[in-house]
């Protein structure tokens, strides 16, 4: 078994050639499952933490998000959610956009959008954590 195929999900021919169905399908499949596994406790933490706040007013949420532990968990949530989202949409585009040029354009645009959203969200969390944007 290769390092990208931890459980042997490839066909015998795929193992012999060192390829999955699309060259790296097993690795992509596992990455998607692992990010989903990471999102479960992060998402649950986020929902429970917000429900435990006395209210969802700006000052209360700002104070909560400025705590170091919460800021780090928020950064992890943003990073994992954006990676998971892109991995999912990438598969959809690759499977359902037949034209190679449009497929490439869509993937580039979607990657840019995901990086932009992740960067903006992370910047907001860091600014709150460091005491800015009060």
Secondary structure, 3 states (H helix, E strand, C coil): CCCCCCCCCCCHHHHHHCCCCCCCHHHHHHHHHHHHHHHHHHHHHHHHHHHHCCCCCHHHHHHHHCCHHHHHHHHHHHHHHHHHHHHHHHHHHHHHCCCHHHHHHHHHHHHHHHHHHHHHHHHHHHHHHCCCCC
